[in-house]
Amino acid sequence: MELKVEGMTCGGCAEAVKRAVRAAAPGTEVAVDLAGGRVTVSPSGAAPDAAAVAAAIDRAGFHARVTG
């Protein structure tokens, strides 16, 4: 799953997004492209709920939308 995330400006932002994703979808691998504003979520099992992941990022103070 890929998400476009607006508002990430530093490494601390990237870490906050990773924590939010892991809280919403435990057991996933999370890769952040800070410069591109993209987050890739790779599940180790069943695919996480995309809306729940995006909502968790939004609650962390960013704006996320699923792109793939």
PyMOL Python script that loads the backbone (N, CA, C, O; Angstrom):
from pymol import cmd

cmd.read_pdbstr("""\
ATOM      1  N   MET A   1       0.851  -1.155   0.000  1.00  0.00           N
ATOM      2  CA  MET A   1       0.000   0.000   0.000  1.00  0.00           C
ATOM      3  C   MET A   1       0.904   1.227   0.000  1.00  0.00           C
ATOM      4  O   MET A   1       1.892   1.288   0.733  1.00  0.00           O
ATOM      5  N   GLU A   2       0.551   2.201  -0.832  1.00  0.00           N
ATOM      6  CA  GLU A   2       1.268   3.464  -0.851  1.00  0.00           C
ATOM      7  C   GLU A   2       0.334   4.599  -0.491  1.00  0.00           C
ATOM      8  O   GLU A   2      -0.838   4.610  -0.868  1.00  0.00           O
ATOM      9  N   LEU A   3       0.879   5.557   0.247  1.00  0.00           N
ATOM     10  CA  LEU A   3       0.111   6.727   0.634  1.00  0.00           C
ATOM     11  C   LEU A   3       0.917   7.984   0.326  1.00  0.00           C
ATOM     12  O   LEU A   3       2.142   7.995   0.446  1.00  0.00           O
ATOM     13  N   LYS A   4       0.233   9.012  -0.063  1.00  0.00           N
ATOM     14  CA  LYS A   4       0.817  10.341  -0.206  1.00  0.00           C
ATOM     15  C   LYS A   4       0.534  11.045   1.102  1.00  0.00           C
ATOM     16  O   LYS A   4      -0.615  11.114   1.538  1.00  0.00           O
ATOM     17  N   VAL A   5       1.579  11.573   1.736  1.00  0.00           N
ATOM     18  CA  VAL A   5       1.428  12.212   3.044  1.00  0.00           C
ATOM     19  C   VAL A   5       1.929  13.651   2.956  1.00  0.00           C
ATOM     20  O   VAL A   5       3.076  13.895   2.583  1.00  0.00           O
ATOM     21  N   GLU A   6       1.075  14.582   3.296  1.00  0.00           N
ATOM     22  CA  GLU A   6       1.436  15.995   3.297  1.00  0.00           C
ATOM     23  C   GLU A   6       1.772  16.433   4.713  1.00  0.00           C
ATOM     24  O   GLU A   6       1.149  15.992   5.678  1.00  0.00           O
ATOM     25  N   GLY A   7       2.757  17.298   4.822  1.00  0.00           N
ATOM     26  CA  GLY A   7       3.107  17.866   6.117  1.00  0.00           C
ATOM     27  C   GLY A   7       4.360  17.295   6.748  1.00  0.00           C
ATOM     28  O   GLY A   7       4.796  17.786   7.790  1.00  0.00           O
ATOM     29  N   MET A   8       4.954  16.271   6.148  1.00  0.00           N
ATOM     30  CA  MET A   8       6.201  15.721   6.685  1.00  0.00           C
ATOM     31  C   MET A   8       7.350  16.626   6.238  1.00  0.00           C
ATOM     32  O   MET A   8       7.571  16.813   5.041  1.00  0.00           O
ATOM     33  N   THR A   9       8.075  17.183   7.201  1.00  0.00           N
ATOM     34  CA  THR A   9       9.156  18.097   6.856  1.00  0.00           C
ATOM     35  C   THR A   9      10.508  17.708   7.440  1.00  0.00           C
ATOM     36  O   THR A   9      11.524  18.314   7.102  1.00  0.00           O
ATOM     37  N   CYS A  10      10.531  16.701   8.315  1.00  0.00           N
ATOM     38  CA  CYS A  10      11.794  16.355   8.962  1.00  0.00           C
ATOM     39  C   CYS A  10      11.791  14.878   9.367  1.00  0.00           C
ATOM     40  O   CYS A  10      10.793  14.175   9.214  1.00  0.00           O
ATOM     41  N   GLY A  11      12.925  14.436   9.882  1.00  0.00           N
ATOM     42  CA  GLY A  11      13.036  13.063  10.340  1.00  0.00           C
ATOM     43  C   GLY A  11      12.085  12.743  11.478  1.00  0.00           C
ATOM     44  O   GLY A  11      11.588  11.621  11.580  1.00  0.00           O
ATOM     45  N   GLY A  12      11.828  13.728  12.337  1.00  0.00           N
ATOM     46  CA  GLY A  12      10.882  13.516  13.431  1.00  0.00           C
ATOM     47  C   GLY A  12       9.483  13.271  12.909  1.00  0.00           C
ATOM     48  O   GLY A  12       8.745  12.449  13.452  1.00  0.00           O
ATOM     49  N   CYS A  13       9.114  13.989  11.847  1.00  0.00           N
ATOM     50  CA  CYS A  13       7.804  13.783  11.211  1.00  0.00           C
ATOM     51  C   CYS A  13       7.717  12.364  10.656  1.00  0.00           C
ATOM     52  O   CYS A  13       6.708  11.678  10.822  1.00  0.00           O
ATOM     53  N   ALA A  14       8.786  11.938   9.999  1.00  0.00           N
ATOM     54  CA  ALA A  14       8.810  10.593   9.415  1.00  0.00           C
ATOM     55  C   ALA A  14       8.637   9.542  10.504  1.00  0.00           C
ATOM     56  O   ALA A  14       7.910   8.567  10.313  1.00  0.00           O
ATOM     57  N   GLU A  15       9.295   9.729  11.638  1.00  0.00           N
ATOM     58  CA  GLU A  15       9.170   8.778  12.749  1.00  0.00           C
ATOM     59  C   GLU A  15       7.756   8.787  13.317  1.00  0.00           C
ATOM     60  O   GLU A  15       7.226   7.734  13.672  1.00  0.00           O
ATOM     61  N   ALA A  16       7.144   9.952  13.407  1.00  0.00           N
ATOM     62  CA  ALA A  16       5.770  10.044  13.913  1.00  0.00           C
ATOM     63  C   ALA A  16       4.811   9.299  12.990  1.00  0.00           C
ATOM     64  O   ALA A  16       3.894   8.621  13.455  1.00  0.00           O
ATOM     65  N   VAL A  17       5.025   9.426  11.686  1.00  0.00           N
ATOM     66  CA  VAL A  17       4.184   8.716  10.719  1.00  0.00           C
ATOM     67  C   VAL A  17       4.392   7.207  10.858  1.00  0.00           C
ATOM     68  O   VAL A  17       3.426   6.445  10.847  1.00  0.00           O
ATOM     69  N   LYS A  18       5.636   6.778  10.986  1.00  0.00           N
ATOM     70  CA  LYS A  18       5.915   5.341  11.158  1.00  0.00           C
ATOM     71  C   LYS A  18       5.209   4.797  12.393  1.00  0.00           C
ATOM     72  O   LYS A  18       4.597   3.730  12.339  1.00  0.00           O
ATOM     73  N   ARG A  19       5.291   5.523  13.505  1.00  0.00           N
ATOM     74  CA  ARG A  19       4.629   5.074  14.742  1.00  0.00           C
ATOM     75  C   ARG A  19       3.121   4.979  14.554  1.00  0.00           C
ATOM     76  O   ARG A  19       2.491   4.031  15.021  1.00  0.00           O
ATOM     77  N   ALA A  20       2.544   5.964  13.868  1.00  0.00           N
ATOM     78  CA  ALA A  20       1.096   5.962  13.639  1.00  0.00           C
ATOM     79  C   ALA A  20       0.684   4.759  12.799  1.00  0.00           C
ATOM     80  O   ALA A  20      -0.315   4.104  13.094  1.00  0.00           O
ATOM     81  N   VAL A  21       1.458   4.471  11.749  1.00  0.00           N
ATOM     82  CA  VAL A  21       1.135   3.326  10.888  1.00  0.00           C
ATOM     83  C   VAL A  21       1.263   2.027  11.662  1.00  0.00           C
ATOM     84  O   VAL A  21       0.394   1.160  11.570  1.00  0.00           O
ATOM     85  N   ARG A  22       2.332   1.885  12.418  1.00  0.00           N
ATOM     86  CA  ARG A  22       2.542   0.639  13.175  1.00  0.00           C
ATOM     87  C   ARG A  22       1.473   0.439  14.246  1.00  0.00           C
ATOM     88  O   ARG A  22       1.122  -0.697  14.565  1.00  0.00           O
ATOM     89  N   ALA A  23       0.956   1.530  14.802  1.00  0.00           N
ATOM     90  CA  ALA A  23      -0.117   1.410  15.794  1.00  0.00           C
ATOM     91  C   ALA A  23      -1.407   0.948  15.127  1.00  0.00           C
ATOM     92  O   ALA A  23      -2.161   0.164  15.704  1.00  0.00           O
ATOM     93  N   ALA A  24      -1.662   1.431  13.914  1.00  0.00           N
ATOM     94  CA  ALA A  24      -2.890   1.065  13.199  1.00  0.00           C
ATOM     95  C   ALA A  24      -2.785  -0.287  12.522  1.00  0.00           C
ATOM     96  O   ALA A  24      -3.790  -0.971  12.328  1.00  0.00           O
ATOM     97  N   ALA A  25      -1.560  -0.676  12.159  1.00  0.00           N
ATOM     98  CA  ALA A  25      -1.347  -1.934  11.432  1.00  0.00           C
ATOM     99  C   ALA A  25      -0.095  -2.619  11.976  1.00  0.00           C
ATOM    100  O   ALA A  25       0.957  -2.601  11.336  1.00  0.00           O
ATOM    101  N   PRO A  26      -0.212  -3.222  13.157  1.00  0.00           N
ATOM    102  CA  PRO A  26       0.946  -3.885  13.763  1.00  0.00           C
ATOM    103  C   PRO A  26       1.527  -4.961  12.851  1.00  0.00           C
ATOM    104  O   PRO A  26       0.803  -5.643  12.126  1.00  0.00           O
ATOM    105  N   GLY A  27       2.840  -5.093  12.906  1.00  0.00           N
ATOM    106  CA  GLY A  27       3.502  -6.136  12.138  1.00  0.00           C
ATOM    107  C   GLY A  27       3.802  -5.758  10.695  1.00  0.00           C
ATOM    108  O   GLY A  27       4.199  -6.612   9.903  1.00  0.00           O
ATOM    109  N   THR A  28       3.619  -4.496  10.345  1.00  0.00           N
ATOM    110  CA  THR A  28       3.897  -4.066   8.983  1.00  0.00           C
ATOM    111  C   THR A  28       5.277  -3.433   8.893  1.00  0.00           C
ATOM    112  O   THR A  28       5.804  -2.919   9.879  1.00  0.00           O
ATOM    113  N   GLU A  29       5.845  -3.478   7.711  1.00  0.00           N
ATOM    114  CA  GLU A  29       7.071  -2.750   7.412  1.00  0.00           C
ATOM    115  C   GLU A  29       6.646  -1.397   6.866  1.00  0.00           C
ATOM    116  O   GLU A  29       5.736  -1.319   6.040  1.00  0.00           O
ATOM    117  N   VAL A  30       7.288  -0.340   7.314  1.00  0.00           N
ATOM    118  CA  VAL A  30       6.931   1.007   6.887  1.00  0.00           C
ATOM    119  C   VAL A  30       8.177   1.691   6.344  1.00  0.00           C
ATOM    120  O   VAL A  30       9.197   1.776   7.028  1.00  0.00           O
ATOM    121  N   ALA A  31       8.089   2.180   5.108  1.00  0.00           N
ATOM    122  CA  ALA A  31       9.183   2.934   4.502  1.00  0.00           C
ATOM    123  C   ALA A  31       8.676   4.329   4.185  1.00  0.00           C
ATOM    124  O   ALA A  31       7.607   4.490   3.596  1.00  0.00           O
ATOM    125  N   VAL A  32       9.452   5.344   4.580  1.00  0.00           N
ATOM    126  CA  VAL A  32       9.066   6.732   4.361  1.00  0.00           C
ATOM    127  C   VAL A  32      10.037   7.379   3.381  1.00  0.00           C
ATOM    128  O   VAL A  32      11.252   7.332   3.571  1.00  0.00           O
ATOM    129  N   ASP A  33       9.491   7.976   2.339  1.00  0.00           N
ATOM    130  CA  ASP A  33      10.257   8.806   1.409  1.00  0.00           C
ATOM    131  C   ASP A  33       9.925  10.242   1.771  1.00  0.00           C
ATOM    132  O   ASP A  33       8.945  10.805   1.284  1.00  0.00           O
ATOM    133  N   LEU A  34      10.747  10.828   2.628  1.00  0.00           N
ATOM    134  CA  LEU A  34      10.475  12.158   3.153  1.00  0.00           C
ATOM    135  C   LEU A  34      10.441  13.199   2.035  1.00  0.00           C
ATOM    136  O   LEU A  34       9.536  14.033   1.992  1.00  0.00           O
ATOM    137  N   ALA A  35      11.413  13.156   1.138  1.00  0.00           N
ATOM    138  CA  ALA A  35      11.486  14.140   0.053  1.00  0.00           C
ATOM    139  C   ALA A  35      10.287  14.044  -0.881  1.00  0.00           C
ATOM    140  O   ALA A  35       9.783  15.059  -1.362  1.00  0.00           O
ATOM    141  N   GLY A  36       9.833  12.815  -1.137  1.00  0.00           N
ATOM    142  CA  GLY A  36       8.708  12.611  -2.045  1.00  0.00           C
ATOM    143  C   GLY A  36       7.352  12.653  -1.372  1.00  0.00           C
ATOM    144  O   GLY A  36       6.321  12.666  -2.045  1.00  0.00           O
ATOM    145  N   GLY A  37       7.346  12.675  -0.034  1.00  0.00           N
ATOM    146  CA  GLY A  37       6.083  12.700   0.692  1.00  0.00           C
ATOM    147  C   GLY A  37       5.286  11.417   0.531  1.00  0.00           C
ATOM    148  O   GLY A  37       4.056  11.443   0.486  1.00  0.00           O
ATOM    149  N   ARG A  38       5.989  10.296   0.446  1.00  0.00           N
ATOM    150  CA  ARG A  38       5.316   9.015   0.237  1.00  0.00           C
ATOM    151  C   ARG A  38       5.647   8.043   1.371  1.00  0.00           C
ATOM    152  O   ARG A  38       6.740   8.059   1.936  1.00  0.00           O
ATOM    153  N   VAL A  39       4.674   7.209   1.677  1.00  0.00           N
ATOM    154  CA  VAL A  39       4.851   6.153   2.673  1.00  0.00           C
ATOM    155  C   VAL A  39       4.410   4.846   2.040  1.00  0.00           C
ATOM    156  O   VAL A  39       3.331   4.759   1.454  1.00  0.00           O
ATOM    157  N   THR A  40       5.255   3.829   2.162  1.00  0.00           N
ATOM    158  CA  THR A  40       4.932   2.501   1.661  1.00  0.00           C
ATOM    159  C   THR A  40       4.763   1.567   2.848  1.00  0.00           C
ATOM    160  O   THR A  40       5.638   1.477   3.709  1.00  0.00           O
ATOM    161  N   VAL A  41       3.640   0.878   2.888  1.00  0.00           N
ATOM    162  CA  VAL A  41       3.320  -0.051   3.971  1.00  0.00           C
ATOM    163  C   VAL A  41       3.278  -1.454   3.387  1.00  0.00           C
ATOM    164  O   VAL A  41       2.498  -1.738   2.478  1.00  0.00           O
ATOM    165  N   SER A  42       4.131  -2.334   3.923  1.00  0.00           N
ATOM    166  CA  SER A  42       4.194  -3.718   3.449  1.00  0.00           C
ATOM    167  C   SER A  42       3.778  -4.646   4.581  1.00  0.00           C
ATOM    168  O   SER A  42       4.501  -4.777   5.569  1.00  0.00           O
ATOM    169  N   PRO A  43       2.628  -5.288   4.453  1.00  0.00           N
ATOM    170  CA  PRO A  43       2.158  -6.176   5.522  1.00  0.00           C
ATOM    171  C   PRO A  43       2.934  -7.473   5.538  1.00  0.00           C
ATOM    172  O   PRO A  43       3.405  -7.943   4.501  1.00  0.00           O
ATOM    173  N   SER A  44       3.066  -8.051   6.723  1.00  0.00           N
ATOM    174  CA  SER A  44       3.695  -9.366   6.839  1.00  0.00           C
ATOM    175  C   SER A  44       2.644 -10.468   6.761  1.00  0.00           C
ATOM    176  O   SER A  44       2.978 -11.640   6.588  1.00  0.00           O
ATOM    177  N   GLY A  45       1.379 -10.093   6.890  1.00  0.00           N
ATOM    178  CA  GLY A  45       0.276 -11.044   6.814  1.00  0.00           C
ATOM    179  C   GLY A  45      -0.829 -10.456   5.970  1.00  0.00           C
ATOM    180  O   GLY A  45      -0.609 -10.056   4.827  1.00  0.00           O
ATOM    181  N   ALA A  46      -2.007 -10.405   6.533  1.00  0.00           N
ATOM    182  CA  ALA A  46      -3.155  -9.836   5.824  1.00  0.00           C
ATOM    183  C   ALA A  46      -2.947  -8.336   5.615  1.00  0.00           C
ATOM    184  O   ALA A  46      -2.345  -7.659   6.449  1.00  0.00           O
ATOM    185  N   ALA A  47      -3.444  -7.836   4.510  1.00  0.00           N
ATOM    186  CA  ALA A  47      -3.306  -6.416   4.193  1.00  0.00           C
ATOM    187  C   ALA A  47      -4.073  -5.576   5.220  1.00  0.00           C
ATOM    188  O   ALA A  47      -5.213  -5.891   5.563  1.00  0.00           O
ATOM    189  N   PRO A  48      -3.443  -4.514   5.700  1.00  0.00           N
ATOM    190  CA  PRO A  48      -4.144  -3.653   6.665  1.00  0.00           C
ATOM    191  C   PRO A  48      -5.239  -2.845   5.981  1.00  0.00           C
ATOM    192  O   PRO A  48      -5.236  -2.672   4.763  1.00  0.00           O
ATOM    193  N   ASP A  49      -6.159  -2.361   6.774  1.00  0.00           N
ATOM    194  CA  ASP A  49      -7.240  -1.513   6.273  1.00  0.00           C
ATOM    195  C   ASP A  49      -6.648  -0.158   5.883  1.00  0.00           C
ATOM    196  O   ASP A  49      -6.157   0.579   6.737  1.00  0.00           O
ATOM    197  N   ALA A  50      -6.697   0.164   4.592  1.00  0.00           N
ATOM    198  CA  ALA A  50      -6.086   1.387   4.082  1.00  0.00           C
ATOM    199  C   ALA A  50      -6.690   2.635   4.723  1.00  0.00           C
ATOM    200  O   ALA A  50      -5.966   3.575   5.051  1.00  0.00           O
ATOM    201  N   ALA A  51      -7.992   2.647   4.902  1.00  0.00           N
ATOM    202  CA  ALA A  51      -8.650   3.802   5.498  1.00  0.00           C
ATOM    203  C   ALA A  51      -8.199   3.993   6.945  1.00  0.00           C
ATOM    204  O   ALA A  51      -8.020   5.125   7.392  1.00  0.00           O
ATOM    205  N   ALA A  52      -8.015   2.905   7.672  1.00  0.00           N
ATOM    206  CA  ALA A  52      -7.582   2.985   9.062  1.00  0.00           C
ATOM    207  C   ALA A  52      -6.150   3.511   9.154  1.00  0.00           C
ATOM    208  O   ALA A  52      -5.830   4.289  10.053  1.00  0.00           O
ATOM    209  N   VAL A  53      -5.301   3.094   8.241  1.00  0.00           N
ATOM    210  CA  VAL A  53      -3.918   3.573   8.225  1.00  0.00           C
ATOM    211  C   VAL A  53      -3.889   5.068   7.907  1.00  0.00           C
ATOM    212  O   VAL A  53      -3.196   5.830   8.581  1.00  0.00           O
ATOM    213  N   ALA A  54      -4.631   5.492   6.891  1.00  0.00           N
ATOM    214  CA  ALA A  54      -4.684   6.908   6.530  1.00  0.00           C
ATOM    215  C   ALA A  54      -5.244   7.737   7.680  1.00  0.00           C
ATOM    216  O   ALA A  54      -4.743   8.829   7.948  1.00  0.00           O
ATOM    217  N   ALA A  55      -6.265   7.242   8.358  1.00  0.00           N
ATOM    218  CA  ALA A  55      -6.856   7.959   9.487  1.00  0.00           C
ATOM    219  C   ALA A  55      -5.859   8.095  10.633  1.00  0.00           C
ATOM    220  O   ALA A  55      -5.817   9.132  11.296  1.00  0.00           O
ATOM    221  N   ALA A  56      -5.062   7.067  10.872  1.00  0.00           N
ATOM    222  CA  ALA A  56      -4.059   7.125  11.937  1.00  0.00           C
ATOM    223  C   ALA A  56      -3.010   8.193  11.624  1.00  0.00           C
ATOM    224  O   ALA A  56      -2.572   8.919  12.517  1.00  0.00           O
ATOM    225  N   ILE A  57      -2.614   8.282  10.370  1.00  0.00           N
ATOM    226  CA  ILE A  57      -1.650   9.313   9.966  1.00  0.00           C
ATOM    227  C   ILE A  57      -2.272  10.691  10.131  1.00  0.00           C
ATOM    228  O   ILE A  57      -1.616  11.622  10.599  1.00  0.00           O
ATOM    229  N   ASP A  58      -3.534  10.822   9.749  1.00  0.00           N
ATOM    230  CA  ASP A  58      -4.235  12.099   9.920  1.00  0.00           C
ATOM    231  C   ASP A  58      -4.285  12.503  11.396  1.00  0.00           C
ATOM    232  O   ASP A  58      -4.065  13.666  11.733  1.00  0.00           O
ATOM    233  N   ARG A  59      -4.575  11.538  12.272  1.00  0.00           N
ATOM    234  CA  ARG A  59      -4.631  11.829  13.710  1.00  0.00           C
ATOM    235  C   ARG A  59      -3.267  12.256  14.259  1.00  0.00           C
ATOM    236  O   ARG A  59      -3.190  12.969  15.259  1.00  0.00           O
ATOM    237  N   ALA A  60      -2.194  11.814  13.597  1.00  0.00           N
ATOM    238  CA  ALA A  60      -0.849  12.185  14.016  1.00  0.00           C
ATOM    239  C   ALA A  60      -0.469  13.607  13.583  1.00  0.00           C
ATOM    240  O   ALA A  60       0.604  14.105  13.925  1.00  0.00           O
ATOM    241  N   GLY A  61      -1.367  14.250  12.823  1.00  0.00           N
ATOM    242  CA  GLY A  61      -1.145  15.638  12.449  1.00  0.00           C
ATOM    243  C   GLY A  61      -0.746  15.870  11.010  1.00  0.00           C
ATOM    244  O   GLY A  61      -0.317  16.965  10.646  1.00  0.00           O
ATOM    245  N   PHE A  62      -0.886  14.844  10.190  1.00  0.00           N
ATOM    246  CA  PHE A  62      -0.530  14.953   8.779  1.00  0.00           C
ATOM    247  C   PHE A  62      -1.772  14.673   7.940  1.00  0.00           C
ATOM    248  O   PHE A  62      -2.818  14.306   8.476  1.00  0.00           O
ATOM    249  N   HIS A  63      -1.657  14.843   6.644  1.00  0.00           N
ATOM    250  CA  HIS A  63      -2.786  14.511   5.772  1.00  0.00           C
ATOM    251  C   HIS A  63      -2.336  13.393   4.843  1.00  0.00           C
ATOM    252  O   HIS A  63      -1.355  13.537   4.114  1.00  0.00           O
ATOM    253  N   ALA A  64      -3.066  12.266   4.875  1.00  0.00           N
ATOM    254  CA  ALA A  64      -2.696  11.106   4.068  1.00  0.00           C
ATOM    255  C   ALA A  64      -3.832  10.692   3.163  1.00  0.00           C
ATOM    256  O   ALA A  64      -5.009  10.779   3.514  1.00  0.00           O
ATOM    257  N   ARG A  65      -3.437  10.234   1.974  1.00  0.00           N
ATOM    258  CA  ARG A  65      -4.416   9.623   1.073  1.00  0.00           C
ATOM    259  C   ARG A  65      -3.749   8.432   0.401  1.00  0.00           C
ATOM    260  O   ARG A  65      -2.570   8.469   0.049  1.00  0.00           O
ATOM    261  N   VAL A  66      -4.529   7.384   0.234  1.00  0.00           N
ATOM    262  CA  VAL A  66      -4.022   6.158  -0.376  1.00  0.00           C
ATOM    263  C   VAL A  66      -3.874   6.383  -1.866  1.00  0.00           C
ATOM    264  O   VAL A  66      -4.793   6.874  -2.521  1.00  0.00           O
ATOM    265  N   THR A  67      -2.705   6.021  -2.409  1.00  0.00           N
ATOM    266  CA  THR A  67      -2.463   6.166  -3.844  1.00  0.00           C
ATOM    267  C   THR A  67      -2.260   4.833  -4.530  1.00  0.00           C
ATOM    268  O   THR A  67      -2.291   4.763  -5.759  1.00  0.00           O
ATOM    269  N   GLY A  68      -2.057   3.789  -3.777  1.00  0.00           N
ATOM    270  CA  GLY A  68      -1.858   2.486  -4.421  1.00  0.00           C
ATOM    271  C   GLY A  68      -1.721   1.389  -3.437  1.00  0.00           C
ATOM    272  O   GLY A  68      -1.548   0.233  -3.822  1.00  0.00           O
TER     273      GLY A  68
END
""", "prot")
cmd.dss("prot")
cmd.show_as("cartoon", "prot")
cmd.util.cbc("prot")
cmd.orient("prot")
